[in-house]
């Protein structure tokens, strides 16, 4: 079985837990845990910290399954949110947040409302 790199959360279910901070980073693990305990968290997915490790260990290339895992997770989020990424009539807007195994407030960028296009 291929290694899993993308973990989804939403609709009261998450593929991760608070104990998975080493794999999902602090934000990813906390989003998964909040989802699991029933707090209202918008659907999303986390790309594991193992992707970064792989990237630097493999001449700055990504795991072969990463693209398909991200596409599958995005479809799942679209279904949960009732919107489609890049759709000018009903766009799914997402936030992209970098994270790490250790907390580094203010050190990494956040991109909000990704999915807007010239028509929206």
N, C-alpha and C positions, 0 to 999 in steps of 0.2 A: 504494500500500500504506500502511496506517495505521501510525503510529509505535508502536513497542513500548515498553511501560512496565513490564512484569512479567517477571522472569527466574527460571526454576525451577532447582533443583539437587536431586540425590538419585539413588540407585541407580547411583552411579559416573559420572553424566553431569551436566554443568552447562551452562547457556546463557551463562554468563559466564566471565571469566578474571581473573587478578590484575591485568592491564593495564587493566581497566575500572573502576578506583577512582573516576574522575570521574563515571561513570554509575551505579555500584552502591554507592558509598560504600565505605569501608575494610572494614567487616564483610561486606558483600555480596560484594565481590570476593574476599576471603579465603575465605569459605565456598565460593564457586564453585571457586576454585583448589584448596582441600583436597579437594573432591569429585573434581575432574579428575585429581588425582594418586593417587587411590585411598584416601584416609584415610576412616575411618568417620564420616560426617557425616549426621545425620538429615535427611530430605527437607524441603525448604522452598522459599520463594521470596522474592525481593527486589523491592521497588517502587523504580524508578529515581529518582535525584535530580531528573530532569527533571519529575517530577510536582510537586515542591515549586516549581520554577521556574514551571511552568505555572500552578499554583494562585495564586501572587502576581501573575502577569502577566495573569490573567483573572478579576479581581474575586472572588478566593477561590472559584473553582469548579474542579472536577476535569475531566480530559480525559474526553470522552464514552465512550471505550472502556475506561476503567480498571476499572469494576465488572465487566464481562464478562471482562476479562483476569484479575482476581483470582479470580473464580469458577472459571474454567478452571484456573488454577494450583492452587487449593485442591482441586479434583477430582483433579488429577494427584497431589498430595501424599497425599490420602486413599487413592488406589490404591496408591501406593508403600508407605505405612505400614500398610495393612490396617485402617484405623480411619476413622470418620466424624465430622466436626466437629459437635458438639452432640448426638451419639448417646448416650443414657444408658447403653446396654449396652456399647458399644465406642467410647468417645470419643477423638477425635483431639485431643490437647492440644498447643498451640503456644505458643511464646514470641514476643512482639512486641518488637523492639528498634529503637530509632531509630538512625539513623546519618547521617553526613555525609561530604562529600568530604575533610574534614580531621578528624583525631582530636581528640575532646573528652572525655577520660575523666571520668566522674562528672557530666557536664552533662546527660545525657539519660536518660529513664526506660526501664526494662525491665518488661514485664508477663509473668509466667510462668504457665503452666498455663491459658491462655485456652482455653475450650472446656468447662470445668467448668460444670455447671448444678445446679439445686437437687436433682436426682435423683441425681447422681453424688457 
